[in-house]
Amino acid sequence: MTSLAQKLGLSRTGRRDMVTAGFALLGSGNIDGAATIFQGLLVLEESDADSAAGLGTAREAQGRFEDARQWYETSLAIDFGNALARNGLARLADRKPDQG
């Protein structure tokens, strides 16, 4: 099946650059901007494990822990070895019930 990114001619390098920009926004504290980038990338390429993990990280930073868990799990379903998603799930598992 052809992804929307392929149909639009967005190269893998272009998508990687956008993932990098999303993580840069996370690092600078622009969580909403990062979430927007990762959501857009997932529209373009549903099977992007890094974008799913990035969106999980953004949702975790927003305090949306169940959404974060779902995105981390989605990332691992795509790429079982995704370290960001594994670490995110571990952080969520370590949370006390009153912490979300």
Backbone torsions as a table, in degrees:
resi	resn	phi	psi	omega
1	MET	NA	137.1	-179.1
2	THR	-86.6	129.5	179.0
3	SER	-78.2	162.7	176.4
4	LEU	-62.1	-37.3	178.1
5	ALA	-58.9	-43.4	178.7
6	GLN	-65.7	-41.8	179.6
7	LYS	-62.8	-34.2	-180.0
8	LEU	-85.9	-6.6	179.1
9	GLY	78.7	19.8	177.5
10	LEU	-79.2	118.5	-175.9
11	SER	-72.0	162.8	175.4
12	ARG	-60.3	-38.9	178.4
13	THR	-63.0	-41.9	177.9
14	GLY	-62.1	-41.4	177.9
15	ARG	-66.1	-41.7	178.7
16	ARG	-61.2	-39.8	178.0
17	ASP	-62.4	-38.2	178.5
18	MET	-69.5	-37.9	175.7
19	VAL	-61.6	-44.9	178.7
20	THR	-59.8	-41.8	178.3
21	ALA	-63.5	-39.2	177.6
22	GLY	-61.5	-43.8	178.8
23	PHE	-68.6	-33.5	176.0
24	ALA	-64.1	-40.2	177.1
25	LEU	-64.2	-41.1	175.6
26	LEU	-57.6	-46.7	-178.0
27	GLY	-63.7	-29.5	-179.8
28	SER	-89.1	-2.0	178.2
29	GLY	92.6	1.7	178.2
30	ASN	-87.1	75.0	-173.5
31	ILE	-67.0	-43.0	-179.4
32	ASP	-64.2	-40.7	177.5
33	GLY	-62.9	-42.4	178.0
34	ALA	-62.5	-44.7	180.0
35	ALA	-59.6	-40.3	179.5
36	THR	-62.6	-43.4	178.7
37	ILE	-62.9	-48.5	-178.2
38	PHE	-63.5	-39.4	177.0
39	GLN	-61.9	-44.1	179.0
40	GLY	-62.6	-41.6	177.8
41	LEU	-62.9	-37.3	179.9
42	LEU	-70.9	-27.1	172.4
43	VAL	-66.7	-40.9	-178.9
44	LEU	-72.5	-36.5	-174.4
45	GLU	-146.3	93.9	-176.3
46	GLU	-59.5	-26.4	-174.3
47	SER	-96.9	32.2	179.3
48	ASP	-94.5	97.4	-176.8
49	ALA	-62.5	-36.9	-178.9
50	ASP	-67.6	-39.5	177.8
51	SER	-67.6	-38.5	177.5
52	ALA	-63.8	-42.6	177.9
53	ALA	-67.1	-38.3	177.3
54	GLY	-63.1	-42.0	177.6
55	LEU	-66.2	-36.5	174.6
56	GLY	-60.2	-42.3	179.1
57	THR	-64.0	-42.3	178.0
58	ALA	-63.1	-45.0	179.7
59	ARG	-63.9	-38.0	176.7
60	GLU	-61.7	-44.6	179.5
61	ALA	-64.3	-28.1	178.0
62	GLN	-82.8	-3.9	-178.4
63	GLY	81.5	12.8	179.3
64	ARG	-95.5	73.6	-167.6
65	PHE	-68.2	-37.2	178.9
66	GLU	-68.5	-40.4	174.7
67	ASP	-61.0	-43.1	179.2
68	ALA	-59.1	-47.0	179.8
69	ARG	-57.6	-44.5	-179.1
70	GLN	-63.4	-40.5	179.9
71	TRP	-70.4	-37.1	175.4
72	TYR	-62.6	-42.7	179.2
73	GLU	-65.3	-38.3	176.2
74	THR	-61.0	-44.8	178.7
75	SER	-58.5	-45.4	-178.8
76	LEU	-68.9	-28.8	175.7
77	ALA	-66.8	-29.9	178.3
78	ILE	-82.2	-45.7	-177.0
79	ASP	-140.3	97.1	-175.1
80	PHE	-58.9	-21.5	-178.3
81	GLY	-92.4	7.5	-176.5
82	ASN	-66.4	109.4	-174.6
83	ALA	-65.9	-38.1	-179.9
84	LEU	-61.5	-43.4	179.8
85	ALA	-68.1	-41.6	178.1
86	ARG	-60.6	-46.6	179.9
87	ASN	-64.9	-38.4	178.2
88	GLY	-63.1	-44.9	177.6
89	LEU	-63.2	-37.7	178.2
90	ALA	-63.5	-42.0	177.9
91	ARG	-61.5	-43.7	-179.0
92	LEU	-66.0	-36.1	179.5
93	ALA	-67.3	-29.0	-179.0
94	ASP	-81.4	-9.4	-178.9
95	ARG	-68.4	141.8	174.0
96	LYS	-77.0	150.7	-177.5
97	PRO	-52.1	-36.3	-179.5
98	ASP	-77.5	-4.3	176.5
99	GLN	-95.6	6.8	178.8
100	GLY	112.0	NA	NA
